[in-house]
Amino acid sequence: MTAPVRSSRASAELFERARAVIPGGVNSPVRAFGSVGGTPRFMAAGEGAHLVDADGNRYVDYVCSWGPLILGHAHPEVVAAARAALERGSSYGAPTLAEVEFAETVAAAVPAVEMVRCVSSGTEAAMSAIRLARGATGRDKVVKFAGHYHGHSDALLASAGSGVATLGLPDSPGVTRGAAADTIVVGWNDRAGVEAAFAAAGDDVALVACEPVAANMGLVPPDPGFLEFLREITARRGALLLFDEVMTGFRVARGGAGAHYGVVPDLVALGKVVGGGFPLAAFGGSAAVMRHLAPDGPVYQAGTLSGNPVAVAAGLAQLRLLDDSAYAGLGRRADRLLAGLEKAFADAGVAARLPRVASMFSVFFADAPVRDYAGARATDHGRYARWFNGMLARGHYLPPSGYEAVFVSLAHTDSDLDATVAAAADVAKDLAA
């Protein structure tokens, strides 16, 4: 069993110091605990499936740095690869063998990808893929889905879910009408909405962008056949299809959600897992589309630290460990945890939905399944805050927002999972009271 949290005094003191020099005291908004209340935990160390905060409290971690730590914290082979690369030099501003090996590894695993361009963040990957789609098609409009998050670039913050939803913000100030004018927002799983978008602007739609498994409004899978529908309509209307797999790439399957669902998009954005915990992302697609990028073509994209050798080494070390047995192990862990959580809620009489794809899931306090952003917003986020804080007090670190996904890692032991289920049973009784 995990130990209860004793004190958060050190975290509280650090938060006050941070607020004086960092906007909101955090460098990414959801870390501020704004939707769940209380003091954000300042972490001092991670080991395997556990985090240790500045007060010395130990937590079973289901955030996993928002997904990339699929092997757990400080995995020895990932650490060794990063250390060896760092000892050779932190950055060169020149090509390396590791970049080539990384691109070959991604291209071999992801069905849609023949060529890869490295970047440093998921925002860069999605932003660059969309610029590429516009350049390759000669069209301007982008169709995206309400609640899907593709990073914080101006054109994509329209109805963006994730941190924007968590903070209750409208589309962000600082984004001009012109930047958002070519973005068309439709409902997730809404075929009629997609058809209407193409009816209105079909000859000018460059791209349909989606998270193939929505994971920034809580986890909301595609309806059966919906991804196939997107593939068909984009191909028929001369637009490209982007799967933003920053969350799902190498997480739901080695080949990502495209492989999991058997649907091949034109472009894929990758992040999280591919960096092994370091700032690394990429986008890729067919050679015919990717060759529009400079220096082969006219679409410009660049980055001084793109393909950073330390990040690439860590990412490669992680990707090489993700074989069939690894995904089977993740599946067994998720099965055990989800079965226990569902029983805990059912025994307490608490209405909860736990949608899952592979080793990702969410906790929605709702009576009915959630299919879109409106449904996610209508769930009981006040109850989620109580759930989060109850679990945190018992030593289990979950996403501090009901709009985020929960991640299982290969470092989670049966003892970790069973302790989480036992804590959940206690918290569920409190929620029912």
VOPAGU-2260 file (C-alpha; in pm, 1 decimal, decimal comma):
REM VOPAGU-2260
SITE   aa  ch    i         X         Y         Z
SITE  MET   A    0       0,0       0,0       0,0
SITE  THR   A    1     111,2     355,3     -62,4
SITE  ALA   A    2     164,6     591,9     228,5
SITE  PRO   A    3     -72,2     885,3     275,3
SITE  VAL   A    4      63,2    1226,6     188,3
SITE  ARG   A    5     201,1    1389,1     501,9
SITE  SER   A    6     257,7    1752,1     404,1
SITE  SER   A    7     270,5    1979,5     100,6
SITE  ARG   A    8     446,3    2266,6     276,4
SITE  ALA   A    9     758,7    2262,5      56,8
SITE  SER   A   10     547,6    2254,6    -260,2
SITE  ALA   A   11     337,9    2544,6    -130,6
SITE  GLU   A   12     648,3    2750,8     -57,7
SITE  LEU   A   13     794,7    2674,6    -398,8
SITE  PHE   A   14     465,1    2766,3    -564,3
SITE  GLU   A   15     468,6    3107,7    -396,5
SITE  ARG   A   16     826,8    3165,6    -512,2
SITE  ALA   A   17     735,6    3052,8    -864,0
SITE  ARG   A   18     433,6    3282,9    -887,5
SITE  ALA   A   19     662,6    3582,7    -840,8
SITE  VAL   A   20     873,3    3498,2   -1146,2
SITE  ILE   A   21     667,7    3257,1   -1364,0
SITE  PRO   A   22     315,2    3344,7   -1489,3
SITE  GLY   A   23      74,1    3148,8   -1269,8
SITE  GLY   A   24     371,9    2977,7   -1107,6
SITE  VAL   A   25     390,5    2710,7   -1378,2
SITE  ASN   A   26     538,6    2664,7   -1724,6
SITE  SER   A   27     233,4    2482,0   -1860,5
SITE  PRO   A   28    -113,4    2586,1   -1738,9
SITE  VAL   A   29    -264,5    2250,2   -1639,9
SITE  ARG   A   30      14,7    2202,8   -1384,3
SITE  ALA   A   31    -137,4    2479,6   -1171,0
SITE  PHE   A   32    -420,7    2255,6   -1039,4
SITE  GLY   A   33    -663,5    2529,0   -1144,2
SITE  SER   A   34    -957,1    2297,5   -1204,2
SITE  VAL   A   35    -899,5    2066,6    -907,0
SITE  GLY   A   36    -787,6    2312,2    -639,6
SITE  GLY   A   37    -505,6    2286,4    -391,4
SITE  THR   A   38    -131,2    2322,7    -427,1
SITE  PRO   A   39      48,6    2182,8    -730,4
SITE  ARG   A   40     311,8    1932,0    -634,7
SITE  PHE   A   41     669,5    2024,5    -716,0
SITE  MET   A   42     847,6    1704,0    -807,8
SITE  ALA   A   43    1201,6    1622,7    -703,1
SITE  ALA   A   44    1257,2    1278,7    -855,4
SITE  GLY   A   45    1102,2     996,9   -1055,5
SITE  GLU   A   46    1185,1     628,8   -1036,6
SITE  GLY   A   47    1001,9     354,2   -1222,2
SITE  ALA   A   48     629,7     405,7   -1165,5
SITE  HIS   A   49     679,3     652,9    -881,9
SITE  LEU   A   50     729,0    1024,3    -824,7
SITE  VAL   A   51     875,3    1190,4    -516,2
SITE  ASP   A   52     776,4    1549,5    -440,5
SITE  ALA   A   53     966,9    1827,8    -266,5
SITE  ASP   A   54     817,4    1723,5      70,2
SITE  GLY   A   55     936,3    1365,2      26,1
SITE  ASN   A   56     589,9    1224,8     -47,5
SITE  ARG   A   57     588,3     926,2    -282,9
SITE  TYR   A   58     318,0     876,1    -546,6
SITE  VAL   A   59     221,1     605,5    -793,8
SITE  ASP   A   60     233,0     808,7   -1116,2
SITE  TYR   A   61     -32,8     780,3   -1387,5
SITE  VAL   A   62      55,4    1105,1   -1564,1
SITE  CYS   A   63     390,6     966,8   -1682,1
SITE  SER   A   64     499,2    1315,0   -1797,9
SITE  TRP   A   65     171,2    1326,8   -1998,0
SITE  GLY   A   66     241,2     998,9   -2174,4
SITE  PRO   A   67     601,7     967,5   -2292,8
SITE  LEU   A   68     733,0     759,9   -2002,5
SITE  ILE   A   69     592,7     435,3   -2132,7
SITE  LEU   A   70     887,2     250,5   -1969,1
SITE  GLY   A   71     861,2     449,4   -1647,0
SITE  HIS   A   72    1086,5     713,5   -1495,2
SITE  ALA   A   73    1463,5     696,0   -1535,8
SITE  HIS   A   74    1467,7     367,0   -1723,9
SITE  PRO   A   75    1830,6     246,4   -1711,0
SITE  GLU   A   76    1871,8     192,3   -2086,4
SITE  VAL   A   77    1719,8     530,0   -2173,6
SITE  VAL   A   78    1934,1     705,7   -1912,4
SITE  ALA   A   79    2247,5     528,4   -2035,5
SITE  ALA   A   80    2179,2     622,7   -2397,7
SITE  ALA   A   81    2117,4     987,8   -2309,9
SITE  ARG   A   82    2426,3    1002,7   -2088,0
SITE  ALA   A   83    2648,7     852,3   -2356,9
SITE  ALA   A   84    2517,1    1097,7   -2616,0
SITE  LEU   A   85    2563,4    1392,7   -2381,1
SITE  GLU   A   86    2922,1    1294,5   -2312,1
SITE  ARG   A   87    2987,8    1318,1   -2686,3
SITE  GLY   A   88    2829,2    1666,4   -2703,0
SITE  SER   A   89    2491,5    1824,5   -2632,2
SITE  SER   A   90    2424,9    1971,1   -2976,9
SITE  TYR   A   91    2609,7    2016,5   -3304,8
SITE  GLY   A   92    2383,8    2209,6   -3540,5
SITE  ALA   A   93    2478,7    1947,8   -3798,9
SITE  PRO   A   94    2338,6    1611,0   -3913,0
SITE  THR   A   95    2408,1    1294,7   -3714,1
SITE  LEU   A   96    2384,3     919,2   -3768,1
SITE  ALA   A   97    2129,9     897,1   -3485,8
SITE  GLU   A   98    1886,0    1121,2   -3676,2
SITE  VAL   A   99    1898,4     882,4   -3971,5
SITE  GLU   A  100    1846,6     580,3   -3747,1
SITE  PHE   A  101    1555,8     753,7   -3575,7
SITE  ALA   A  102    1386,3     834,1   -3907,1
SITE  GLU   A  103    1441,5     477,4   -4030,6
SITE  THR   A  104    1290,9     338,5   -3708,8
SITE  VAL   A  105     981,4     556,9   -3734,1
SITE  ALA   A  106     934,1     488,6   -4104,8
SITE  ALA   A  107     961,2     113,6   -4047,4
SITE  ALA   A  108     698,8     121,4   -3771,2
SITE  VAL   A  109     433,9     373,2   -3883,1
SITE  PRO   A  110     241,7     268,8   -4196,3
SITE  ALA   A  111     181,4     623,4   -4325,2
SITE  VAL   A  112     542,3     735,5   -4294,8
SITE  GLU   A  113     810,6     714,2   -4562,2
SITE  MET   A  114    1002,4    1027,8   -4463,5
SITE  VAL   A  115    1042,1    1207,5   -4129,0
SITE  ARG   A  116    1136,5    1557,9   -4016,9
SITE  CYS   A  117    1239,6    1602,1   -3652,0
SITE  VAL   A  118    1127,0    1898,2   -3441,8
SITE  SER   A  119    1135,3    1971,3   -3069,6
SITE  SER   A  120     768,4    1977,4   -2962,8
SITE  GLY   A  121     424,8    1849,9   -3055,1
SITE  THR   A  122     315,7    2207,1   -3129,6
SITE  GLU   A  123     592,7    2235,4   -3388,8
SITE  ALA   A  124     504,8    1898,4   -3539,5
SITE  ALA   A  125     137,5    1980,6   -3594,5
SITE  MET   A  126     201,9    2339,6   -3702,6
SITE  SER   A  127     463,8    2228,3   -3954,6
SITE  ALA   A  128     249,3    1945,4   -4090,4
SITE  ILE   A  129     -34,6    2188,2   -4153,7
SITE  ARG   A  130     193,6    2434,8   -4332,6
SITE  LEU   A  131     320,9    2145,3   -4541,6
SITE  ALA   A  132     -35,2    2037,3   -4628,9
SITE  ARG   A  133    -121,9    2387,6   -4743,7
SITE  GLY   A  134     194,6    2409,6   -4950,1
SITE  ALA   A  135     147,8    2067,5   -5106,8
SITE  THR   A  136    -218,3    2121,7   -5199,2
SITE  GLY   A  137    -219,9    2494,4   -5277,1
SITE  ARG   A  138    -526,7    2528,2   -5052,7
SITE  ASP   A  139    -588,4    2731,9   -4737,6
SITE  LYS   A  140    -861,4    2580,8   -4519,1
SITE  VAL   A  141    -805,4    2336,5   -4233,9
SITE  VAL   A  142   -1084,5    2131,9   -4077,5
SITE  LYS   A  143   -1030,6    2041,3   -3711,8
SITE  PHE   A  144   -1251,0    1897,3   -3440,1
SITE  ALA   A  145   -1386,5    2067,9   -3130,5
SITE  GLY   A  146   -1186,0    1964,2   -2827,1
SITE  HIS   A  147    -890,1    1832,5   -3024,8
SITE  TYR   A  148    -560,6    1991,6   -2926,6
SITE  HIS   A  149    -284,6    2033,3   -3183,5
SITE  GLY   A  150     -54,1    2257,7   -2986,2
SITE  HIS   A  151     -70,9    2627,9   -2921,2
SITE  SER   A  152      -1,2    2770,2   -3266,5
SITE  ASP   A  153    -244,5    3047,2   -3354,2
SITE  ALA   A  154    -454,2    2876,7   -3620,5
SITE  LEU   A  155    -514,8    2566,0   -3409,5
SITE  LEU   A  156    -631,1    2712,1   -3078,5
SITE  ALA   A  157    -990,9    2731,6   -3199,7
SITE  SER   A  158   -1197,1    2505,4   -2971,3
SITE  ALA   A  159    -877,6    2334,7   -2860,4
SITE  GLY   A  160    -969,7    2133,9   -2551,7
SITE  SER   A  161    -694,7    2036,9   -2308,0
SITE  GLY   A  162    -551,8    2325,0   -2105,7
SITE  VAL   A  163    -783,8    2575,9   -2270,2
SITE  ALA   A  164   -1083,1    2371,8   -2159,3
SITE  THR   A  165    -934,0    2306,2   -1815,7
SITE  LEU   A  166    -897,9    2677,7   -1748,4
SITE  GLY   A  167   -1241,3    2760,1   -1888,5
SITE  LEU   A  168   -1087,6    2999,7   -2140,8
SITE  PRO   A  169   -1242,6    3106,9   -2469,8
SITE  ASP   A  170   -1027,6    3082,9   -2778,8
SITE  SER   A  171    -706,8    3254,5   -2676,1
SITE  PRO   A  172    -660,5    3630,7   -2676,6
SITE  GLY   A  173    -364,7    3717,1   -2895,6
SITE  VAL   A  174    -494,3    3504,5   -3182,4
SITE  THR   A  175    -609,9    3731,6   -3462,8
SITE  ARG   A  176    -922,7    3680,8   -3668,5
SITE  GLY   A  177    -700,3    3634,3   -3970,6
SITE  ALA   A  178    -504,8    3352,8   -3806,6
SITE  ALA   A  179    -822,9    3162,6   -3725,3
SITE  ALA   A  180   -1020,0    3252,7   -4038,2
SITE  ASP   A  181    -905,9    2948,1   -4232,7
SITE  THR   A  182    -981,9    2703,3   -3950,4
SITE  ILE   A  183   -1317,3    2523,3   -3970,5
SITE  VAL   A  184   -1427,4    2352,1   -3647,4
SITE  VAL   A  185   -1671,0    2060,5   -3648,2
SITE  GLY   A  186   -1782,8    1811,9   -3384,2
SITE  TRP   A  187   -1586,4    1493,3   -3321,1
SITE  ASN   A  188   -1763,3    1185,7   -3458,2
SITE  ASP   A  189   -1996,2    1417,6   -3656,2
SITE  ARG   A  190   -2007,2    1290,9   -4012,9
SITE  ALA   A  191   -2271,8    1540,7   -4116,4
SITE  GLY   A  192   -2057,5    1825,4   -3985,9
SITE  VAL   A  193   -1757,1    1711,5   -4189,7
SITE  GLU   A  194   -1971,9    1673,5   -4499,5
SITE  ALA   A  195   -2112,3    2023,6   -4447,6
SITE  ALA   A  196   -1761,0    2166,7   -4413,2
SITE  PHE   A  197   -1662,7    2013,5   -4744,4
SITE  ALA   A  198   -1986,6    2126,6   -4906,5
SITE  ALA   A  199   -1907,9    2482,9   -4804,2
SITE  ALA   A  200   -1534,1    2493,1   -4870,1
SITE  GLY   A  201   -1436,1    2163,7   -5026,5
SITE  ASP   A  202   -1222,1    2300,4   -5308,1
SITE  ASP   A  203   -1021,6    2503,7   -5056,6
SITE  VAL   A  204    -977,8    2242,1   -4780,8
SITE  ALA   A  205    -610,3    2150,5   -4759,3
SITE  LEU   A  206    -630,6    1923,4   -4459,3
SITE  VAL   A  207    -849,3    1750,2   -4206,3
SITE  ALA   A  208    -658,4    1732,6   -3877,6
SITE  CYS   A  209    -760,4    1508,0   -3590,6
SITE  GLU   A  210    -636,3    1320,9   -3291,5
SITE  PRO   A  211    -737,1     971,1   -3408,2
SITE  VAL   A  212    -811,3     904,0   -3041,8
SITE  ALA   A  213    -915,8    1231,6   -2886,0
SITE  ALA   A  214    -714,4    1263,1   -2564,1
SITE  ASN   A  215    -725,5    1632,0   -2478,7
SITE  MET   A  216   -1092,1    1646,9   -2380,3
SITE  GLY   A  217   -1056,7    1332,1   -2180,8
SITE  LEU   A  218   -1020,8    1019,1   -2388,7
SITE  VAL   A  219   -1292,7     995,2   -2654,2
SITE  PRO   A  220   -1237,9     720,5   -2913,2
SITE  PRO   A  221   -1362,2     750,8   -3270,7
SITE  ASP   A  222   -1697,5     595,7   -3346,5
SITE  PRO   A  223   -1666,7     272,4   -3547,9
SITE  GLY   A  224   -1600,6     367,5   -3909,1
SITE  PHE   A  225   -1539,5     738,7   -3843,1
SITE  LEU   A  226   -1167,7     735,7   -3925,0
SITE  GLU   A  227   -1242,8     535,6   -4239,2
SITE  PHE   A  228   -1498,0     801,9   -4331,5
SITE  LEU   A  229   -1237,5    1076,7   -4287,3
SITE  ARG   A  230    -995,9     881,4   -4506,4
SITE  GLU   A  231   -1255,3     839,7   -4778,3
SITE  ILE   A  232   -1385,6    1196,6   -4790,6
SITE  THR   A  233   -1041,7    1358,0   -4785,7
SITE  ALA   A  234    -916,6    1132,4   -5064,5
SITE  ARG   A  235   -1228,4    1200,1   -5269,1
SITE  ARG   A  236   -1210,0    1577,6   -5223,5
SITE  GLY   A  237    -837,4    1615,8   -5281,5
SITE  ALA   A  238    -751,2    1710,0   -4921,8
SITE  LEU   A  239    -490,8    1553,6   -4697,1
SITE  LEU   A  240    -559,0    1375,2   -4367,3
SITE  LEU   A  241    -340,0    1438,2   -4062,3
SITE  PHE   A  242    -338,9    1208,8   -3761,7
SITE  ASP   A  243    -200,1    1403,2   -3467,8
SITE  GLU   A  244     -44,9    1112,1   -3281,2
SITE  VAL   A  245     153,6    1314,7   -3030,2
SITE  MET   A  246     -39,9    1122,4   -2762,4
SITE  THR   A  247    -110,3     794,2   -2938,6
SITE  GLY   A  248     204,0     738,1   -3146,8
SITE  PHE   A  249     396,0     433,8   -3016,1
SITE  ARG   A  250     150,7     434,7   -2721,7
SITE  VAL   A  251    -161,1     253,9   -2847,0
SITE  ALA   A  252      47,6      35,2   -3080,8
SITE  ARG   A  253     396,6      39,2   -3224,3
SITE  GLY   A  254     252,0     182,6   -3546,3
SITE  GLY   A  255      26,2     423,0   -3356,9
SITE  ALA   A  256    -347,0     468,8   -3392,0
SITE  GLY   A  257    -323,2     438,4   -3769,1
SITE  ALA   A  258    -198,8      82,8   -3727,1
SITE  HIS   A  259    -439,3      14,7   -3439,5
SITE  TYR   A  260    -742,8     110,3   -3650,0
SITE  GLY   A  261    -606,0      10,0   -3990,2
SITE  VAL   A  262    -641,4     356,7   -4141,4
SITE  VAL   A  263    -347,8     520,8   -4321,2
SITE  PRO   A  264    -345,9     903,1   -4319,4
SITE  ASP   A  265    -132,3    1126,4   -4540,6
SITE  LEU   A  266      56,9    1289,1   -4253,8
SITE  VAL   A  267     135,9    1193,8   -3895,2
SITE  ALA   A  268     253,5    1415,8   -3609,1
SITE  LEU   A  269     450,0    1237,1   -3336,9
SITE  GLY   A  270     580,9    1336,5   -2995,7
SITE  LYS   A  271     581,4    1217,8   -2632,9
SITE  VAL   A  272     694,7     852,7   -2651,7
SITE  VAL   A  273     938,1     912,3   -2940,2
SITE  GLY   A  274    1155,3    1132,2   -2715,3
SITE  GLY   A  275    1183,9     897,9   -2419,3
SITE  GLY   A  276    1108,7    1187,3   -2184,1
SITE  PHE   A  277    1317,3    1445,9   -2372,0
SITE  PRO   A  278    1188,3    1732,9   -2589,5
SITE  LEU   A  279    1161,2    1558,6   -2925,0
SITE  ALA   A  280     881,4    1535,8   -3179,7
SITE  ALA   A  281     850,1    1467,2   -3551,0
SITE  PHE   A  282     613,3    1469,8   -3842,6
SITE  GLY   A  283     613,8    1244,5   -4142,3
SITE  GLY   A  284     422,5    1109,4   -4435,9
SITE  SER   A  285     465,0     990,2   -4790,4
SITE  ALA   A  286     779,0    1089,0   -4975,7
SITE  ALA   A  287     567,1    1267,3   -5236,3
SITE  VAL   A  288     422,6    1501,2   -4974,1
SITE  MET   A  289     732,0    1535,8   -4755,7
SITE  ARG   A  290     952,3    1636,6   -5048,8
SITE  HIS   A  291     762,7    1967,5   -5059,9
SITE  LEU   A  292     968,9    2064,2   -4752,9
SITE  ALA   A  293    1283,3    2273,9   -4788,6
SITE  PRO   A  294    1549,5    2212,3   -4899,6
SITE  ASP   A  295    1384,7    1969,5   -5145,2
SITE  GLY   A  296    1082,8    2194,4   -5197,1
SITE  PRO   A  297     948,6    2544,2   -5127,4
SITE  VAL   A  298     774,8    2487,5   -4790,1
SITE  TYR   A  299    1005,4    2627,2   -4524,7
SITE  GLN   A  300    1052,4    2470,5   -4182,3
SITE  ALA   A  301    1362,3    2477,3   -3963,8
SITE  GLY   A  302    1487,0    2441,0   -3607,2
SITE  THR   A  303    1834,6    2484,3   -3459,9
SITE  LEU   A  304    1783,7    2206,9   -3203,2
SITE  SER   A  305    1573,3    1978,6   -3424,8
SITE  GLY   A  306    1703,7    1623,3   -3400,2
SITE  ASN   A  307    1898,6    1706,6   -3084,6
SITE  PRO   A  308    2142,4    1416,0   -3038,6
SITE  VAL   A  309    2068,6    1361,7   -2669,2
SITE  ALA   A  310    1690,3    1355,6   -2723,9
SITE  VAL   A  311    1721,5    1132,9   -3029,4
SITE  ALA   A  312    1944,0     887,6   -2840,7
SITE  ALA   A  313    1692,1     863,0   -2556,1
SITE  GLY   A  314    1403,1     824,9   -2797,4
SITE  LEU   A  315    1575,2     553,6   -2997,6
SITE  ALA   A  316    1662,3     361,2   -2682,3
SITE  GLN   A  317    1296,8     363,7   -2580,0
SITE  LEU   A  318    1157,7     277,8   -2923,0
SITE  ARG   A  319    1391,1     -22,2   -2950,4
SITE  LEU   A  320    1240,9    -167,8   -2632,6
SITE  LEU   A  321     880,0    -138,7   -2749,9
SITE  ASP   A  322     819,1    -478,3   -2905,3
SITE  ASP   A  323     512,8    -703,6   -2909,9
SITE  SER   A  324     578,9    -829,1   -2558,3
SITE  ALA   A  325     596,8    -472,5   -2428,8
SITE  TYR   A  326     255,0    -387,6   -2570,5
SITE  ALA   A  327     111,8    -713,0   -2436,0
SITE  GLY   A  328     248,1    -617,2   -2094,4
SITE  LEU   A  329      90,8    -273,9   -2112,8
SITE  GLY   A  330    -239,0    -432,5   -2207,2
SITE  ARG   A  331    -232,6    -670,6   -1911,4
SITE  ARG   A  332    -161,2    -385,1   -1671,3
SITE  ALA   A  333    -440,8    -171,4   -1815,3
SITE  ASP   A  334    -681,9    -467,3   -1796,6
SITE  ARG   A  335    -603,7    -516,7   -1427,2
SITE  LEU   A  336    -631,9    -149,1   -1337,6
SITE  LEU   A  337    -950,4     -80,0   -1534,1
SITE  ALA   A  338   -1126,4    -389,6   -1400,1
SITE  GLY   A  339   -1046,1    -280,7   -1047,3
SITE  LEU   A  340   -1153,4      80,6   -1097,6
SITE  GLU   A  341   -1479,7     -15,7   -1264,8
SITE  LYS   A  342   -1561,0    -248,1    -974,8
SITE  ALA   A  343   -1471,6      19,9    -720,2
SITE  PHE   A  344   -1710,3     270,3    -877,9
SITE  ALA   A  345   -1984,5      13,1    -928,5
SITE  ASP   A  346   -1963,5    -113,5    -569,4
SITE  ALA   A  347   -1993,8     243,7    -441,6
SITE  GLY   A  348   -2283,7     323,0    -674,1
SITE  VAL   A  349   -2092,4     603,8    -846,7
SITE  ALA   A  350   -2177,6     665,4   -1211,1
SITE  ALA   A  351   -1847,1     669,6   -1398,6
SITE  ARG   A  352   -1733,9     601,9   -1751,9
SITE  LEU   A  353   -1380,6     481,3   -1819,9
SITE  PRO   A  354   -1323,6     492,1   -2197,6
SITE  ARG   A  355   -1000,9     319,7   -2294,3
SITE  VAL   A  356    -781,7     259,2   -2595,7
SITE  ALA   A  357    -485,8      28,7   -2524,2
SITE  SER   A  358    -293,2     171,7   -2225,0
SITE  MET   A  359    -470,6     510,4   -2221,1
SITE  PHE   A  360    -800,8     587,0   -2051,0
SITE  SER   A  361   -1001,2     860,0   -1881,8
SITE  VAL   A  362   -1235,6     888,9   -1586,9
SITE  PHE   A  363   -1561,2    1065,6   -1672,3
SITE  PHE   A  364   -1823,7    1105,7   -1402,6
SITE  ALA   A  365   -2127,2    1067,9   -1626,4
SITE  ASP   A  366   -2427,2     843,9   -1679,9
SITE  ALA   A  367   -2385,0     810,7   -2056,6
SITE  PRO   A  368   -2090,0     748,9   -2288,5
SITE  VAL   A  369   -1899,9    1056,8   -2404,6
SITE  ARG   A  370   -1871,9    1094,3   -2782,5
SITE  ASP   A  371   -1764,5    1455,5   -2832,8
SITE  TYR   A  372   -1644,4    1778,5   -2671,7
SITE  ALA   A  373   -1992,0    1883,5   -2562,1
SITE  GLY   A  374   -2033,2    1551,7   -2384,2
SITE  ALA   A  375   -1694,3    1586,0   -2215,8
SITE  ARG   A  376   -1779,1    1934,6   -2092,5
SITE  ALA   A  377   -2111,5    1812,6   -1952,4
SITE  THR   A  378   -1951,0    1553,9   -1722,1
SITE  ASP   A  379   -1919,9    1623,5   -1349,4
SITE  HIS   A  380   -1586,7    1804,1   -1322,3
SITE  GLY   A  381   -1653,0    1897,0    -960,4
SITE  ARG   A  382   -1669,4    1528,7    -875,7
SITE  TYR   A  383   -1352,1    1472,7   -1075,3
SITE  ALA   A  384   -1175,6    1732,3    -857,8
SITE  ARG   A  385   -1286,0    1544,3    -544,9
SITE  TRP   A  386   -1169,3    1217,7    -699,6
SITE  PHE   A  387    -832,8    1365,9    -793,4
SITE  ASN   A  388    -766,9    1513,8    -450,5
SITE  GLY   A  389    -879,0    1198,9    -270,7
SITE  MET   A  390    -639,9     989,2    -476,0
SITE  LEU   A  391    -358,5    1242,0    -437,0
SITE  ALA   A  392    -394,4    1238,4     -59,2
SITE  ARG   A  393    -355,3     859,8     -68,2
SITE  GLY   A  394     -39,3     873,6    -280,2
SITE  HIS   A  395    -167,6     831,8    -636,4
SITE  TYR   A  396     -85,6    1099,4    -893,7
SITE  LEU   A  397    -350,8    1139,3   -1163,9
SITE  PRO   A  398    -405,1    1415,7   -1421,6
SITE  PRO   A  399    -513,9    1738,5   -1246,0
SITE  SER   A  400    -796,4    1787,7   -1496,5
SITE  GLY   A  401   -1091,6    1584,3   -1616,7
SITE  TYR   A  402    -998,4    1680,0   -1972,2
SITE  GLU   A  403    -678,3    1475,5   -1971,3
SITE  ALA   A  404    -587,4    1111,0   -2023,3
SITE  VAL   A  405    -445,8     860,8   -1774,3
SITE  PHE   A  406    -142,0     653,9   -1876,2
SITE  VAL   A  407     -21,1     311,2   -1769,5
SITE  SER   A  408     350,1     228,9   -1796,2
SITE  LEU   A  409     552,8     -90,2   -1804,1
SITE  ALA   A  410     701,2      13,0   -1470,0
SITE  HIS   A  411     367,7     -27,5   -1289,8
SITE  THR   A  412     370,8    -347,6   -1085,3
SITE  ASP   A  413      70,5    -550,0    -977,7
SITE  SER   A  414     126,6    -410,3    -628,3
SITE  ASP   A  415     112,1     -53,3    -764,6
SITE  LEU   A  416    -207,0    -123,2    -956,6
SITE  ASP   A  417    -376,0    -303,3    -666,9
SITE  ALA   A  418    -285,5     -20,6    -428,7
SITE  THR   A  419    -444,5     226,3    -669,8
SITE  VAL   A  420    -760,3      16,8    -689,8
SITE  ALA   A  421    -779,4      -6,0    -309,6
SITE  ALA   A  422    -740,5     371,5    -279,5
SITE  ALA   A  423   -1003,8     421,1    -549,4
SITE  ALA   A  424   -1250,3     207,0    -358,1
SITE  ASP   A  425   -1206,2     432,3     -53,3
SITE  VAL   A  426   -1242,0     752,0    -255,1
SITE  ALA   A  427   -1545,5     618,1    -442,4
SITE  LYS   A  428   -1722,4     562,5    -108,6
SITE  ASP   A  429   -1650,0     925,0     -18,7
SITE  LEU   A  430   -1787,2    1041,0    -355,1
SITE  ALA   A  431   -2105,4     843,8    -297,6
SITE  ALA   A  432   -2161,2     988,4      49,8
